Amino acid sequence: MHPDDRKNLRWNYIANVLDGGFFGLGIGFASFTTVIPLFVANMTDSAILIGLISAIHVMGFQLPQLLMARSVSRLKRYKPMVMWMTINERVPFLGLALIALYYQQLGALPAILLTFTMLIWQGLGAGFTANAWQNMISKVIPANIMATFLGMQSSAANLLASGTAILAGLILDRQPFPNNYALCFLLTFIIFIFSYFALGATRESEHEVEILVEAPPPLLHSIREILRRDRNFRWFLVSRILVQFGLMAFSFYMVYADSDLKAGTVAVGVLTSVLMFAQVIFNPLLGWISDRWSRKGLLEIGAVAIFLSAIIARIASSVAWMYPSVILAAVANTAFWTITMAMTMQFGEPHERPTYIGMANTLIAPATILAPLVGGWLADAYGYPATFLFAALAGLASVVVFHFFVSDPQKAR
């Protein structure tokens, strides 16, 4: 680390945990797994459209990252780009609040189109921010505590989100549609302003940028070269593609609990709170374990959790069955956010990191968008249990790939 970054480590640790905490506090009012799917479900009964919500969020985060690799690699400081780009992942929630507020005047079809426009904008805003943000974090936080830090940040986010998820359930239950959703989305936007200022408190030093005498090879050439020489990274990408087809089941849990298991909005809010509170516990715990044991081992555990979670949801006969299912989903979500991000930052040499980070996200984006479409089609054609069975099989396949074909890049190097 640069001496200035080492000196500011505690400050940056606290500032970025606060950023995550405020972000979670806001997103609890506009959860991509509960509030937004329920909002869309009030306008359409299409399981495919409901499944697209989470897919757009994740794909928007993944798809632009490789496109940003070259621009990010030329930066002496990452923070200015982060601060400009992240505006685009926050403002769309104000747009969602206005859509809900004027829903009666707009009508269902225009409201749906505008809602998905806001979701695409928000997802892409997150994606254009993500590469620079991950490089900034890897610069100001040491690698040996990276998973622990990411776990603490996610834990703060989920702790506060678990509380606001219950409040969101009460707002949705006690306020008339669509004002209830307008209030939730507006609260998200207001709280995101505090998150923005916490992120802006990050102190980052300048670093030297490697100047090549010759023009760098085209991006496509760099991608092919990395895939050719780095067998471990190739299998890592394969495993992550399989994981997308397992994780997609989680997008349907809350709608399934509300529609098929007759849980009601308050019970769904509590279920979401359990999911987030479980992630509060598992994020720092699994992050700490992975820093001291094995990131690959934690990803195997996460893949097993996908399998078990989806199987339990498949056989659920009442909402009580969904509690162990969402707790296992919390284990999987933790593994494939906190641990995956920390592990991705260990592939390749430092000057290649923006390209590796971009590839690890952009190249799996097609699977991210395809998975919920397959899940939604299965739900429409055969019911949600068929979707959950398919996700369980994908989770089982990812266990096999992680165990036999992927090794920890830090240990390998």
Protein Blocks (a to p, Z undefined) as FASTA:
>chain_A
ZZklmmmmmmmmmmmmmmmmmmmmmmmmmcfklmmmmmmmmmoccfklmmmmmmmmmmmm
mmmmmmmmmmmmmpfbfklmmmmmmmmmmmmmmmmmmmmmmmmmnommlmmmmmmmmmmm
mmmmmmmmmmmmmmmmmmmpcfklmmmmmmmmmmmmmmmmmmmmmmmmmmmmmpccfklm
mmmmmmmmmmmmmmmmmmmmpccddddddddfbacddfklmmmmmmmmmmmlmmmmmmmm
mmmmmmmmmmmmmmmmmmmnonojmlmmmmmmmmmmmmmmmmmmmmmmmmmmomklmmmm
mmmmmmmmmmmmmmpcbfklmmmmmmmmmmmmmmmmmmmmmmmmmgojfklmmmmmmmmm
mmmmmmmmmmmmmmmmmmmmnojklmmmmmmmmmmmmmmmmmmmpccfklmZZ
